Amino acid sequence: MAKLAPTSTKYIIKAYISANGVIEKPDVIGAIFGQTEGLLGSDLDLRELQRTGRIGRIEVTIKSENGKSEGEIIIPSSLDSSETALIAATLETIERIGPCTSEIKLLKVEDTREDKRQYVVNKAQEILKGLMSSGNSSSDEISEQVKESVRIHEITEYHGLPCGPYTVESDEILIVEGRADVLNLLKYGFMNAIAIQGTSIPDAIVDLAKQKNVTLFVDGDRGGKLIAKELMQKTDVDFIASAPEGKEVEELTKKEISKAIRDKIPASQFKLTGSFSKGGMDKKADKPERRYERRPERRFERNDRDRHPHQKKYPLKSKDKELFKKTLEDLVGSRAAYIFDQDNQILGKVPVGELLNTIKIVDNPYAIIMDGKVDYDICLSAKRKGVKFVVGMDKDDLHFAPMNVLSKKDVE
């Protein structure tokens, strides 16, 4: 049985167990493996994860008294946050251990890296107190040195490219131009940025962008526009944000960064206008203004049709409509979602809050039916997995979606 080294453990799952009878440690471990087998598919099978060292040794402490048992379960994990959360959630589905009815309640999932960060902060405070008492340096200078060291400690790499610590795990990423941009964003709490490191777009960026919701954050100059155009030719970009005209991302304040990201524009708009501004083409756009004044409505209609195929590409069959209607009726008030394959077989049922993470790990989903409102994020994740229908109680204005997006009224 594999045991994770302390340095490779990212999370520790802790759960409380109680049983109406006398049980022992082997009973608990057997129930965990047996009753969760196949629940999340082969990729998240506990035996396989433990064999490959991605889940560590399951530790169980049990105390029996007066014909009842209670104790604690500890499971170390080197999986990412979403996969660890799924494993933790499956523990609460176990209802019987040996001959006894039982209940497992998740206590918490600890991030071991948070302890390391806290250690760095505490140690820095000790050092700071010592230096301040010596009187050799000003407190402002020392504080800035400590902050800079913490920022550098947090920066990591993805295929040799500098990035924030949450870039790989996060569903959304910021793509910037250089390492200094990543450091400046880290300074103000943006932990999911990754740098291109040059004018040529690395293959690692291209591949990563296909899996994430991407906002490209570039300098407010001509070079930023060139990088935006090149990246859009090579991979999927959802939004584009830019520094104020004449400024670079690495020199922006927190207020300027927040405003730039808040004012981001859809990549499709930049492709059409060549401008970073929300209003369309600015005075310094690369192409003549006259070109964009001529017959604007037809240009927009044609662009929208080319980028996002009309829903008629996937016609709604009567049997699908009947299934969607019945499933929605069953889901009312549950705040859950069903995922079906092309043969209308259920691939899974999950809470709506876990839907985005679940879509990523399900193979060949055909339709998603949910007790909730269909929004942009769900459609984006569904698009990347090739989903043909997304059905909800209600829906946002998603005329751009490349699949059928239906509300309850559409299937009645």
C-alpha positions as CSV (number, residue, x, y, z in Angstrom):
1,M,0.0,0.0,0.0
2,A,1.5,3.3,-1.1
3,K,2.4,6.0,1.4
4,L,2.9,9.6,0.3
5,A,6.0,11.4,1.3
6,P,5.2,14.5,3.4
7,T,6.7,16.8,0.7
8,S,4.3,15.5,-2.0
9,T,1.1,15.7,0.1
10,K,-1.0,18.7,-1.0
11,Y,-4.2,18.0,1.0
12,I,-5.3,16.0,4.1
13,I,-8.8,14.7,4.2
14,K,-10.2,14.3,7.8
15,A,-13.6,12.7,8.5
16,Y,-15.5,11.5,11.6
17,I,-17.0,8.0,11.7
18,S,-19.7,6.6,14.0
19,A,-21.3,3.2,14.0
20,N,-24.1,1.4,15.9
21,G,-22.0,-1.6,16.9
22,V,-18.4,-2.7,17.3
23,I,-16.2,-2.3,14.3
24,E,-12.4,-2.4,13.7
25,K,-9.9,-0.6,11.4
26,P,-9.9,-3.3,8.6
27,D,-13.8,-3.1,8.5
28,V,-13.6,0.7,7.9
29,I,-10.8,0.5,5.2
30,G,-12.6,-2.3,3.4
31,A,-15.9,-0.3,3.4
32,I,-14.1,2.7,2.0
33,F,-12.6,0.8,-0.9
34,G,-15.6,-1.4,-1.5
35,Q,-18.4,1.1,-1.4
36,T,-16.6,3.8,-3.4
37,E,-15.4,1.5,-6.2
38,G,-16.7,2.6,-9.6
39,L,-18.5,5.6,-8.1
40,L,-16.3,8.2,-9.8
41,G,-15.0,6.1,-12.7
42,S,-11.7,4.4,-13.3
43,D,-9.6,7.6,-13.2
44,L,-10.6,8.3,-9.5
45,D,-10.7,4.7,-8.3
46,L,-9.1,4.6,-4.8
47,R,-7.2,1.4,-5.3
48,E,-5.5,2.7,-8.5
49,L,-4.8,6.1,-6.9
50,Q,-3.2,4.5,-4.0
51,R,-1.2,2.1,-6.2
52,T,0.2,5.1,-8.1
53,G,1.0,7.1,-5.0
54,R,-1.6,9.8,-5.6
55,I,-3.5,8.8,-2.5
56,G,-1.6,7.9,0.6
57,R,-2.1,5.3,3.4
58,I,-5.6,5.6,4.9
59,E,-5.2,6.0,8.7
60,V,-8.1,5.0,10.9
61,T,-8.5,5.3,14.7
62,I,-11.5,3.6,16.2
63,K,-12.7,3.5,19.8
64,S,-15.6,1.2,20.9
65,E,-17.6,1.7,24.0
66,N,-21.1,0.6,25.2
67,G,-21.7,-1.2,21.9
68,K,-21.0,1.8,19.7
69,S,-17.9,2.9,17.9
70,E,-16.5,6.2,16.8
71,G,-13.2,7.5,15.4
72,E,-11.4,9.4,12.7
73,I,-10.3,8.8,9.1
74,I,-7.3,10.6,7.7
75,I,-6.4,10.4,3.9
76,P,-3.4,12.2,2.5
77,S,-3.8,13.3,-1.2
78,S,-1.5,14.7,-3.9
79,L,-4.4,15.2,-6.3
80,D,-5.5,18.7,-7.4
81,S,-8.2,20.5,-5.4
82,S,-11.2,19.4,-7.4
83,E,-10.3,15.8,-7.5
84,T,-9.5,15.8,-3.7
85,A,-12.9,17.4,-3.1
86,L,-14.6,14.6,-5.0
87,I,-12.8,11.9,-3.1
88,A,-13.7,13.6,0.2
89,A,-17.4,13.8,-0.8
90,T,-17.6,10.1,-1.6
91,L,-16.8,9.2,2.0
92,E,-20.2,10.5,3.1
93,T,-21.9,8.0,0.8
94,I,-20.8,5.1,3.0
95,E,-23.8,4.0,5.1
96,R,-22.7,0.5,6.4
97,I,-19.5,-0.9,7.8
98,G,-19.3,-4.6,8.4
99,P,-22.7,-5.6,10.0
100,C,-23.3,-2.2,11.4
101,T,-25.1,0.9,10.2
102,S,-22.7,3.8,10.2
103,E,-22.2,7.5,9.3
104,I,-19.2,9.3,8.0
105,K,-19.1,13.1,8.2
106,L,-16.4,15.1,6.5
107,L,-14.6,17.3,9.1
108,K,-12.3,19.3,6.8
109,V,-9.8,19.2,3.9
110,E,-6.5,20.8,5.0
111,D,-4.2,22.5,2.5
112,T,-0.7,21.5,3.8
113,R,0.8,24.3,1.7
114,E,-1.1,26.9,3.7
115,D,0.9,25.8,6.8
116,K,4.1,26.4,4.8
117,R,2.9,29.9,3.9
118,Q,2.0,30.6,7.5
119,Y,5.4,29.5,8.6
120,V,7.0,31.9,6.1
121,V,4.9,34.8,7.4
122,N,5.6,34.0,11.1
123,K,9.3,33.6,10.5
124,A,9.4,36.8,8.6
125,Q,7.7,38.6,11.5
126,E,10.4,37.2,13.9
127,I,13.2,38.4,11.6
128,L,11.5,41.8,11.2
129,K,11.3,42.3,14.9
130,G,14.9,41.5,15.3
131,L,16.0,43.9,12.6
132,M,13.8,46.7,13.9
133,S,15.2,46.3,17.4
134,S,18.7,46.6,16.0
135,G,17.8,50.0,14.4
136,N,20.1,49.4,11.3
137,S,17.3,49.8,8.7
138,S,14.0,51.6,8.4
139,S,10.9,49.5,9.0
140,D,9.5,50.4,5.6
141,E,12.6,49.1,3.8
142,I,12.6,45.8,5.8
143,S,8.9,45.3,5.2
144,E,9.3,45.7,1.5
145,Q,12.1,43.2,1.5
146,V,10.0,40.6,3.4
147,K,7.1,41.1,1.0
148,E,9.3,40.7,-2.0
149,S,10.8,37.5,-0.7
150,V,7.3,36.1,-0.1
151,R,6.3,37.0,-3.6
152,I,9.3,35.3,-5.1
153,H,8.7,32.2,-2.9
154,E,5.1,31.9,-4.3
155,I,6.1,32.2,-8.0
156,T,6.4,28.8,-9.6
157,E,6.9,27.4,-13.2
158,Y,4.8,25.5,-15.7
159,H,6.9,23.9,-18.4
160,G,9.6,26.5,-17.7
161,L,7.2,29.4,-17.8
162,P,6.8,31.6,-14.7
163,C,3.4,31.4,-13.2
164,G,1.4,31.9,-10.0
165,P,0.8,29.0,-7.6
166,Y,-2.9,28.5,-8.6
167,T,-2.4,28.6,-12.4
168,V,-2.6,24.9,-13.0
169,E,-5.5,24.2,-10.6
170,S,-7.6,27.2,-11.4
171,D,-10.4,27.1,-14.0
172,E,-9.5,30.7,-15.1
173,I,-6.1,32.0,-16.0
174,L,-4.5,35.3,-16.9
175,I,-1.9,35.1,-19.7
176,V,0.7,38.0,-19.5
177,E,3.8,38.9,-21.3
178,G,6.7,38.5,-18.8
179,R,7.9,37.3,-15.4
180,A,7.7,40.9,-14.0
181,D,4.0,41.0,-14.9
182,V,3.4,37.7,-12.9
183,L,5.3,39.1,-9.9
184,N,3.3,42.3,-9.9
185,L,0.0,40.4,-10.1
186,L,1.2,38.2,-7.2
187,K,1.9,41.3,-5.2
188,Y,-1.8,42.2,-5.3
189,G,-3.2,38.7,-4.8
190,F,-3.7,37.5,-8.4
191,M,-2.4,33.9,-8.1
192,N,-3.4,32.4,-11.5
193,A,-1.2,34.3,-14.0
194,I,1.3,32.8,-16.4
195,A,3.9,34.5,-18.7
196,I,4.5,34.0,-22.4
197,Q,8.2,35.1,-22.0
198,G,8.7,36.6,-25.4
199,T,6.9,37.4,-28.6
200,S,6.7,33.7,-29.7
201,I,3.7,31.8,-28.2
202,P,5.0,28.6,-26.4
203,D,3.2,25.3,-27.1
204,A,2.7,24.9,-23.3
205,I,0.6,28.1,-23.4
206,V,-1.4,26.9,-26.4
207,D,-2.2,23.5,-24.7
208,L,-3.1,25.1,-21.3
209,A,-5.4,27.7,-22.9
210,K,-7.5,24.9,-24.4
211,Q,-8.3,23.6,-21.0
212,K,-9.1,26.9,-19.2
213,N,-11.2,30.1,-19.3
214,V,-8.5,32.5,-20.6
215,T,-8.1,36.2,-20.2
216,L,-5.1,37.7,-22.0
217,F,-3.7,40.7,-20.1
218,V,-1.3,42.7,-22.2
219,D,0.6,46.0,-22.2
220,G,-1.3,49.0,-23.5
221,D,0.8,49.4,-26.7
222,R,1.2,48.1,-30.2
223,G,3.2,45.1,-29.0
224,G,0.3,44.0,-26.8
225,K,-2.0,44.0,-29.8
226,L,0.4,41.9,-31.8
227,I,0.7,39.4,-29.1
228,A,-3.2,39.2,-28.8
229,K,-3.5,38.6,-32.5
230,E,-0.9,35.9,-32.6
231,L,-2.3,34.1,-29.5
232,M,-5.8,34.1,-31.0
233,Q,-4.6,32.5,-34.1
234,K,-3.0,29.6,-32.2
235,T,-5.5,28.8,-29.4
236,D,-8.8,29.7,-27.6
237,V,-8.9,33.1,-25.9
238,D,-12.1,34.1,-24.1
239,F,-11.4,37.7,-23.1
240,I,-8.7,40.3,-23.6
241,A,-7.7,43.0,-21.0
242,S,-5.0,45.6,-21.5
243,A,-3.1,48.1,-19.3
244,P,-3.9,51.8,-19.8
245,E,-2.5,53.2,-23.0
246,G,1.3,53.6,-22.8
247,K,1.6,51.6,-19.6
248,E,2.9,48.1,-18.9
249,V,1.2,45.4,-16.7
250,E,4.3,45.2,-14.4
251,E,4.0,48.9,-13.3
252,L,0.2,48.9,-12.6
253,T,-1.3,49.5,-9.2
254,K,-3.9,47.2,-7.7
255,K,-6.6,49.6,-8.6
256,E,-5.5,49.8,-12.2
257,I,-5.2,46.0,-12.5
258,S,-8.7,45.5,-11.1
259,K,-10.1,48.1,-13.5
260,A,-8.4,46.6,-16.5
261,I,-9.7,43.1,-15.8
262,R,-13.1,44.5,-15.0
263,D,-13.1,46.2,-18.4
264,K,-12.0,43.2,-20.4
265,I,-13.7,42.6,-23.8
266,P,-14.6,39.4,-25.6
267,A,-11.9,38.1,-27.9
268,S,-14.4,38.1,-30.7
269,Q,-14.8,41.9,-30.3
270,F,-11.1,42.5,-30.5
271,K,-10.8,40.3,-33.6
272,L,-13.4,42.4,-35.3
273,T,-12.3,45.9,-34.2
274,G,-8.6,45.5,-33.4
275,S,-9.3,47.7,-30.3
276,F,-9.0,47.1,-26.6
277,S,-11.8,49.5,-25.7
278,K,-15.3,48.4,-24.9
279,G,-16.8,50.9,-27.3
280,G,-15.1,49.4,-30.3
281,M,-12.3,50.8,-32.4
282,D,-10.2,53.6,-30.9
283,K,-8.3,56.4,-32.6
284,K,-5.1,54.4,-32.8
285,A,-6.5,51.2,-34.1
286,D,-4.4,49.5,-36.7
287,K,-7.1,49.5,-39.4
288,P,-8.8,52.6,-40.9
289,E,-11.9,53.7,-39.1
290,R,-13.9,53.9,-42.3
291,R,-13.7,50.2,-42.8
292,Y,-15.7,49.6,-39.6
293,E,-18.3,52.2,-40.2
294,R,-19.6,50.5,-43.4
295,R,-22.6,48.2,-42.9
296,P,-21.7,47.3,-39.3
297,E,-24.8,45.2,-38.7
298,R,-24.1,42.7,-41.5
299,R,-20.5,42.4,-40.4
300,F,-21.5,41.5,-36.9
301,E,-24.1,39.1,-38.0
302,R,-21.8,37.3,-40.3
303,N,-19.0,37.1,-37.7
304,D,-21.4,35.7,-35.1
305,R,-22.6,33.1,-37.5
306,D,-19.1,32.0,-38.4
307,R,-17.8,31.7,-34.9
308,H,-20.8,30.0,-33.3
309,P,-22.7,27.5,-35.4
310,H,-26.5,27.9,-35.1
311,Q,-28.4,25.6,-32.9
312,K,-30.0,23.8,-35.9
313,K,-26.7,22.0,-36.2
314,Y,-28.0,19.7,-33.4
315,P,-31.8,19.3,-34.0
316,L,-33.9,18.5,-31.0
317,K,-35.4,15.1,-31.4
318,S,-38.8,14.2,-29.9
319,K,-37.4,11.5,-27.7
320,D,-34.7,13.9,-26.4
321,K,-37.3,16.6,-25.7
322,E,-39.4,14.1,-23.8
323,L,-36.4,12.9,-21.7
324,F,-35.3,16.5,-21.0
325,K,-38.9,17.4,-19.8
326,K,-39.2,14.4,-17.5
327,T,-35.7,14.9,-16.1
328,L,-36.3,18.5,-15.3
329,E,-39.6,17.6,-13.5
330,D,-37.7,15.1,-11.4
331,L,-35.0,17.6,-10.6
332,V,-37.2,20.4,-9.3
333,G,-35.9,21.6,-6.0
334,S,-33.0,19.3,-5.9
335,R,-30.3,21.8,-7.0
336,A,-28.7,18.8,-8.9
337,A,-27.7,18.0,-12.4
338,Y,-27.8,14.9,-14.6
339,I,-25.3,14.2,-17.3
340,F,-26.3,11.8,-20.2
341,D,-24.5,10.1,-23.0
342,Q,-25.7,9.9,-26.6
343,D,-27.7,6.8,-25.8
344,N,-29.5,8.7,-23.0
345,Q,-27.8,6.7,-20.4
346,I,-27.0,8.5,-17.1
347,L,-23.2,9.2,-16.7
348,G,-23.7,10.8,-13.3
349,K,-25.8,13.0,-11.0
350,V,-24.0,15.8,-9.1
351,P,-24.9,19.0,-7.2
352,V,-25.1,22.0,-9.4
353,G,-22.1,23.5,-7.5
354,E,-19.9,20.7,-8.6
355,L,-21.0,20.6,-12.2
356,L,-18.1,22.6,-13.7
357,N,-15.5,20.3,-12.1
358,T,-17.5,17.1,-13.0
359,I,-17.9,18.0,-16.7
360,K,-14.1,18.0,-17.0
361,I,-13.7,14.3,-16.0
362,V,-16.8,12.8,-17.7
363,D,-16.2,11.0,-21.0
364,N,-18.3,11.8,-24.0
365,P,-21.2,13.8,-22.4
366,Y,-24.1,14.4,-24.8
367,A,-26.6,16.4,-22.6
368,I,-26.6,18.2,-19.3
369,I,-30.0,18.8,-17.5
370,M,-29.8,20.9,-14.3
371,D,-32.0,22.4,-11.7
372,G,-30.7,25.9,-12.1
373,K,-29.9,28.7,-14.6
374,V,-27.6,27.9,-17.5
375,D,-24.9,30.5,-17.6
376,Y,-21.8,31.4,-19.7
377,D,-19.3,29.4,-17.5
378,I,-21.3,26.1,-17.9
379,C,-21.7,26.6,-21.6
380,L,-17.9,27.2,-22.0
381,S,-17.0,24.0,-20.1
382,A,-19.7,22.1,-22.0
383,K,-18.4,23.3,-25.3
384,R,-14.9,22.0,-24.6
385,K,-16.3,18.5,-23.9
386,G,-18.5,18.5,-27.0
387,V,-21.8,18.6,-25.2
388,K,-24.8,19.0,-27.6
389,F,-27.6,20.1,-25.3
390,V,-27.6,22.1,-22.0
391,V,-31.0,22.3,-20.4
392,G,-31.9,24.3,-17.3
393,M,-34.9,25.7,-15.5
394,D,-33.8,29.1,-16.9
395,K,-31.0,30.4,-19.1
396,D,-29.0,33.6,-19.7
397,D,-29.0,35.3,-23.1
398,L,-26.6,32.8,-24.7
399,H,-27.4,33.2,-28.4
400,F,-23.6,32.7,-29.1
401,A,-23.5,29.2,-27.7
402,P,-22.3,26.4,-30.1
403,M,-24.8,23.9,-28.7
404,N,-28.5,23.9,-28.0
405,V,-29.2,25.8,-24.7
406,L,-32.8,25.2,-23.6
407,S,-35.0,26.3,-20.7
408,K,-37.9,24.6,-19.1
409,K,-40.3,26.5,-21.4
410,D,-38.4,25.3,-24.5
411,V,-39.2,21.6,-23.7
412,E,-42.8,21.9,-22.5
